[in-house]
Amino acid sequence: MKPIPITLTCLLALAGCQVTPDRLPQAEPAPSAACYFPNHVAGGELGALRQSVEVLTEWGFELDSTDTALGLVSASRQKALHGYYDPYDRAYGYGSGMRLFGGLGIGRGSGVGVGLGFGGGLHQQPLEVERVSLLISDESVRISRDIRRFDHLGDIRESFSASNQDFCQRFESALGQSSRPMRSVQ
């Protein structure tokens, strides 16, 4: 009888540790019903695309991508979060207070230690990035919006769906009030 290699034994032992999720990822909280509304803009899909771009740029968004064949518009805006800290940082012993860099050693003997450290995060602001995607057809407009918050090191700290009733209703009314004459695109 040949001995089974230890790596194969460990692999077989770990194979039973994997668990599949019981459901697929979902947007939480769920998008509001107000984020899906009929397209009442004159000019159908193309008119709604043009007016949506105008509304988003007036609100301070920058266009990320557009695809008129699909009726898709994606835009984002960001703002600095002064004084932002992640509430979950306290769980790991470093909260919103002072942060120290360095080390401490205790021991006996002789030796020389030299250290040099470089790190990001100095003079960088935490950011909030808000992304909006619109899917527009001749019949309807669908809005998807999410917000992500990044700390001073650029690590994502919070991310959530923000397709709420307030934003979607404000967008729908701004789109309906956008009755300016359309500019021709050349």
Buried (B, 14 or more C-beta within 10 A) or exposed (E): EEEEEEEEEEEEEEEEEEEEEEEEEEEEEEBBEBBBBEBEBEEBBBBBBBBBBBBBEEBEBEEEEBEEEEBBBBBBBBEEBEEBBBEEBEEEEEBEEEEEEEEEEEEEEEEEEEEEEEEEEEEEBBBBBBBBBBBBEEEBBBBBBBEBBBBBEEEEBBEEBBBBEEBBBEBBEBBEEBEEEBEEEE
